[in-house]
Structures are given as structure tokens and as C-alpha cells.
Amino acid sequence: MSRSAPDSPTELTGGLLAVSTSFKQAYRTLRRRKGRETHRLNDEISHAQFELLVELRHRGPLPISELAKSSGLSPASVSQMVDRLEEQGQVERIRSEEDRRIVTVELSDRGRETIEPVVAAWRQKWLDAFDGVDEADLLTASRVLDRIATIYDADPEGR
């Protein structure tokens, strides 16, 4: 069974129809846009790798397992991506002094320089897009998006 939003406009009405339609439009736009930002980085970094760099920028050094969990990818996939990013000098693996078995991944200075212009541009786009929108409306929108996320996280059979 597909996990897509309702296709028939008769299934939903009013505000639910408006939210569903807007969500679909935003999702499609995001999917189209997904690779465009990384193309500006000379195709050296995939979108998934770029997202890992952004996660490391946001949260700081993380073990591969935690980076995989936060990105929704398998540890094996993340490990391969980190190998490539490390070869490019975008990240560094840091072995724990207390327990040499523990290795964290850290954004390097080069990695920060790579993503910072893109992150700054997106930050400004968000600030411009929501300039003048009331804080209460933004919090309501956040709650609506959280509910949409639960729809797609749930078992499609409702179990």
C-alpha cells in the first residue's frame, strides 16, 4: 500500500484539503530542488553527504551510529559516505582518548567552509520568507508539520 497523501480532492475538504495540497506542493518542490544546492559544490558532494555535513555542523561530533540514526540511513551507508568525505578533507574521524574503540566524526574546517555559504543563503531565504509572520502562526505551522510527519511514520495499515 502506498504512503502517499490522498489523491482525490473529494477525500478531504476545507482546511485539511488546503494543508494536504500545500504539503504535496512543498514536498514536490523540495524533491526537485534536492540536488541543486550540491551541484553548486562541483558535484563532489552528494545531497546525502551534504546533509551529513549540515548535521555535524548543527550537532557537533557524532559517532557513525548516531549520525546514521539522525539521517535515517544505515550505519554502513553513512560509514561509506564518511570515508569519501574524509578523503575529501570535509570531515575527520576522532578516536576517543578514554576508549579507543569509540570513534566520532567531526566537521573539518574545510567542510565548514564548503557548506557555510549554502547554509547562510538558506537561512536568509527562511528569514525573508517568514518576515512578518506572527510567532504564534509559526508555532501552529510547526505543530501541523509534526502531525503530518506522524502520518508518514505510522504503519499504513494503522497498526
N, C-alpha and C positions, 0 to 999 in steps of 0.2 A: 504494500500500500504506500502511496506517495505521501511525503510530508510537505505538501505544498499548501499555500493559502487557498481558500475557496475560489474556484474559477467562475462560478455563476454569480452574476450580480444579484440574482434573486435569493441567494442563500443568506445574505446579510443585508441589513438596511441601516439607514441613518448613520450615526457616528461609527458603528462597527464597520460598515462598508467604507466609510471615509478613511478610517485607520488602516484597514486591510489594503485598500488601494494605494495609499501613501506609502505603506511599508513595502509593498511589492515594487513600487516605483523606486524607492530609495535602495532596495536590495539590488535591483537590476542595474541601477546607476553605479553602485559600488562594485558589482561584478565586472562591469565594463571597464571601470577605472582601475581595477585591482593591479594590473601590471604597469600602468602608465608611469607611475612615480618611479618605479625601479628602472624603467627604460632610461630615465634621466641619469641613472648611475652607471651607464655604459654596459648594461646587460650583464655586469659581473655578479650582481646580487639578485637572486630571485625574490619574488614577493614574500614567500615564506621566510627566507633568510632575513629580509628587511624587517619583518615583524619580530623575529627573534632579537635583532639588534635593538629595536624600539622597546621590547620588553626588558632587556638588560639595562637600557638607559633609564627606564622607569623604576625598576625594582632593585637594581644593583646586581652584584654577582650572585649566580644561582647554580646549583647542581643541575646536570643534564636532566635528571628525573623531574625536577620542579619546572624547568624550562619547558619540557615536553608536556607536562600537565597543564601549564598555563596557556600553551599554544594549541592544545588539542591534538598534538601529534604523538607518534610513538617515540619512545626514547631512542630506538635505533635510527629513525629518520632524523631526529634532532642531532644525534651524535654525528651522523654523516654531514649534516649541514654545518655543524660547528667545525668539523675537520676542514671543510672548504673555507669557511670564514677565517679560521686560524691561519690557513695557508696564505690568505689574502691580507693578513695582518689586521683584520677587523675585530677579532676577539683574542683573548688569551685564556688558557687553562691555568688555573692556580691550584696547586696541591696544598692541602691543609698541613700546617706545621704540627698540629696535635695528632692527626690521624691521616697518614699518607694515603690511605685508601680513598679519602674524600677529595674530590676534585670539583671545583666550581669554575664556571665560565664567566668571564668579565669582559665588558666592552673596553676595547683599547682606545687610545687617543685617536688613532686613525678611524676606527669605527664610529666614534663620536663625531668626528669631522665629516664623515660620509653622510650620516643621517641627519645631523643637526639642521642643515638648510631646508630639508624636506619637512622635518617636524615643525620648524619655525613657520614655514609657509602654511602648513595645515592649521597650526594654532591660530594664525591670523585669519584664515578663512572662517574658522569657527567663531572667533570673536566678532568678525564683520557680519556673519550670517545671523547671529543671535543678538546683535546690538539692539537694545530697546525692548527685548523680550523680557517680560516680568519673571523674576526668580521663581515665583510660585508656579508659573506655566512651565518653566524648565523642569522643575521637580515633578510636576504631573506627567510631562512627556517622558521623563526617566522611568517613572512607575509603569507607564503604558508599555514602554520598550522592554522592561523587565518581564512583564506579563507575556508579551509576545515571545520572548526567549523561552519561557516555561512551556509554551505551546509546542515549540520545536524540540525542546529537550525531552518532552513526555513521549511515552510509548504511543505510537499512532493508533493502537487498539484500545488505548485508555487504561491499560493495566499498570 
